[in-house]
Amino acid sequence: YDWDVANEPIKTPLPWKAALGGDGATGWDWVITSFQLARAAFPNAKLLINEYGTENDPNARNQYKTIINLLKARGLIDGIGIQSH
């Protein structure tokens, strides 16, 4: 099974961001913490991140790549989503 741990972290940050460490040193500590907690609770799940609007927004695209690389470096991410409707 898989779990969308962070949905739209760039375009729609969650209201509990501060409770997960806020931006922190990486700028995305709250996302990293979310994935760490998910990995600890569900070690066999595929952990995913999803974002929209990255195809037409270079800033969002660069932020998304940064988050993905931070998670990859920690072995926390198994897949990504690029949402469109």
N, C-alpha and C positions, 0 to 999 in steps of 0.2 A: 504494500500500500504506500501511498505518498501523502505528503502534507505540504500545503502551501503555507509556509511559516510566515513569510512577509509578503503581503499583497499591497502593491502600490506604495512602497515606502518613500518614494521620491515625490510623487504627485499628491499623495494623501497620507501623510504621516499619522500614526496612531496617537490618540490622546494619552496613552500610558507610556509614551516614549521616555519621559523623565524617570519613571519608575524602573525602567530597564537600563538606566545609566546615561540617558541623554546622548548627545553627539559624541562626547568623550574625545580621546586623543585621535582616533581615526576619523572622526566625523560621522561614523556610523556604528558606534559602540552598541547602541540599543538594538540594532539589527543582529550584530554578532551575538549579543547576549541571548536574543530570541532563539537563534539557531543552536547555541550551546544548550539552552534549556530543553529545546525540542529533541536534540540528539540524546541527551541524558534520559529523557522520559520515554522516548521511542527509538531505541538504538537500531531497530531493523527497518524503520521507515525511510523512504526516499524523501529528502528534504528539498523543497523547491522555493524559489522566489519568483514573483511575477510583477511586471510593471507595464504601463501603457504609455504611449506618446513618445517613445524613444526613437522611432523611425524618422520623425520630423523635427526633433529637438536635440541638437548636438550637446547641449549642456546636460540634459536628462540622460542622454546616451552615455556620456562620459561618467556621470555619477553612477549609473547602473553598472558599467564595467568596473568601476572602482569597488563598489559593494561586492560584486561577484568575485573579483580577485582577492579581496580581503577574506571572504568566506572560503574560497578555494585554498588559500594559503594555510587555513586552519583545518582543512578537511571536513568542512561543515555542510557543503552544498552538493546536491546530487543532480540538480537540473534547474533550468530557468524557463520562464514564460515571457513571451512578448504578446501582450493582450491587444486585441483589436476587435472591433464590432462591425 
